[in-house]
Amino acid sequence: MDSIIFKIKKQINNNSIILYMKGTPERPSCGFSMQVVKILFACGKRFAYIDVLVHDDIRRVLPIYSNWPTFPQLWLNKKLIGGCDIITDMYHNGKLKILIDKIDKI
């Protein structure tokens, strides 16, 4: 499990915006992942993604590492932001766009 946690930490550290999702941005495999992808596209920033349906090791270990049981999981600047409901709320109240816009300034 340590090697999987190392891999997850490396992905999070190397990508200021990373989405752990089911499917790909072009072909989400669940409605929650689709919703978050639409929101990220609307925010206008490039983001990395990991398809947890292809990477079973990450799908099993990330919820333990993050203490967040479900997917998708959005990470900004090495910090877990949350899942679909939190991301949707933050998008509608403008807080997500503010966080994402600050990423270029770091």
Secondary structure, 3 states (H helix, E strand, C coil): CHHHHHHHHHHHHHCCEEEEECECCCCECCHHHHHHHHHHHHHCCCCEEEECCCCHHHHHHHHHHHCCCCCCEEEECCEEEECHHHHHHHHHCCHHHHHHHHHCCC
